[in-house]
Amino acid sequence: MGLGNGIDELAAAAARGEPGALDALLAAVRPEVLRLCGRLLPNREDAEEACQDALLALARGITRFEGRSSFHTWLYRLTANRARSTYRALRRRWQLEAGGVPLPDAADPRRTSVVAGTRLDLLDALDHVRPELAEAVVLRDVLGLSYREIADLLDLPEGTVKSRMHEARRQVRGRLAGSGD
């Protein structure tokens, strides 16, 4: 999945506040974080912005990494949440700059970045389901974590994760089906 298990030791060292460990960790995970952001935000500039947000959140939050799940799984969750926040911020900025004009159906990639690409309908739909449902969908369907990994990460029974996925997919499908109006 891109990150070796030396990363877990580096993350633990950074969480303990060992000198130099955080910088080394950020440098080591940056390519993976950028790749994950690119799976959610297809435009390169948007993915770069989300990547910077995620690395900043990682630097601020590393002391809260308890090692209950693997660092890699924890990083996926943090990155997914930051990418969704970045998307919302970019969308708001676009709407303000467009003077309240709704997002166009067919994006003009020369005019704006945030409305380009196929993930946007999904991100929009995810904004309309409960955060814990949206998070499960992103971790499973976009980032490809297993039910077991998600259960460990969220400290939930696997059955709860599966039922959240079922409900989230049902709601997202309904939203996507109704988005033509």
N, C-alpha and C positions, 0 to 999 in steps of 0.2 A: 504493500500500500504506500510505498514511497519513503516511509520513515523507519529507520532501523531501531533496534531496542536500546542502543546507546543514548537515544533521545530520552528515554524514561529516566535514566540516571542524571542526564543533564537537566531535565525538568525538575527532578527532586532536588538537585543542587541549587537551582535557581529559586525554588520555593523556600529553601533554607536561607537564601540570601547570600550564597557564596559569591565572592568577587569574580566578576568576569563570566559567570555562568549564564546570566540572563542575556548578555550580548551574544554569546556563543549560541544559545538556544534560538534567539530571534533570527540570527543568520542561517541557522540550520533548517528552520521550519519555513522560512519565507517562500521558497519555491513551491512547497506543498500548499501553503495558505493561498498563494496567488492562483494556483491551479484550481483549488476548490472554489474560490471566488469567481473564477472564470466559468465554472459550471453553473453558477447561479446568475451571474451578470455577464452576458455574452460580449459586451463592449469592453475593449481593453482598458480604457481610461476608468470606467466604472469599476472594473475588477481591481485595478491598481488602488483606487480610493478605498474600496472595501478591504483590501489586503492591509493597507496602512492602518485603517480603523481596527482591524482584527489584531494586528501586531501590538498596537497601543493597548488594546483591551487585555491582551496576553501579558504585557509588561506590568499593567496595573493589577491584574488578577492572579498572577502566578502563585502568590502566597496562599491563595484559596484552593489551589490544586491539592487535593487530599490523597490522591493515588487510589481512590476507590475503583475508578476505571483506569484504563491505560491512558497515558498522557495524550496519545494519538487520538483516542476517542473523545477525550475532553476538548482537545484542540478543534476537532470537527464541529463539536457543538458550539463552541465559542465563535468559530469562523462563520458557521451558518447563521447564527443570530446577528452577528455584525454585518454580514452581507445583506440580510433582510432589512436591517436598520438603515444601511447605506442606500439601498434601493428606495426606501420610503423618503429619505431626505432628498435624494436626487429627483424623485417624482414631484415632491413639494416644490423644489426649486424650479423645476421645469414648468409646473403649473403657474407659479408666480411670474416667471419670465414670459409665459405665453398669455398672461393677463386673464387667467381663468378659462382660457380655451381648453376644452377637453383634449386628452391625448388622442392623436390621430389613429385611425384604425390601421393604416399602413404607414409605418414609420419611415420618415426620410432620414437615413443615417447621416446625411450631410448636415442636417439642422440640429439634431440632438442625439445624444448617446443613449439616454436611459430608456427611450421607447423603441430601441432596436432589439430584435432578437425574439426567439420563440419562448424563452423562459418567462417573459413578462406577464403573459396571461396567467401563468401558474403563480407567480409572485403576487399578482393582484388578487387572485382567488384565495391565496393563503392569508392575505391580510384580512379576510372576512370570516375566517374560522378561528376558534379559540387558540391562543398562543401555544398551548401544550399539544394541540392536534397538529398545528402547522409545523411545530418543531419536529414531531415524529415523521411527518411526510418528507421534510427536507432531509433529515438524517437517513431515512430509508431509501426514498425514491430518487433523490438528487445526488446524495453523497455515497449511497450504497452500503451503509452499515447494516449489519445483520440484526435481527430482532434481539438476539442475545446481547450484542454490544450495546444496543439502545437501552435494553432493560438494565444492564449494569450501570450505564452512564446516568440514567435518570432515576436509578434506585427504585425500580418498579418490577413487579412480576412480568414475565414475558407475555402472559395472557392479556394483561392490561395494555401493553404496548400494541399487541395485535388488534385489540378492540379499538384503541385510539386510531390506529392506521385505517381500520375499516370505516370508522365514522368520518375521519378526515377525508379519505378518498371519496366517500359518498358525497360529502358537502362540496368538495372541490369540483367533482364531476358536475354537480348541479349548478355550481357557479359558472363553470366553463361552458356548459350547455346554454345557459341564459345570457352569456356575454355578447351575443349578437344583437341584442336589443339596444 
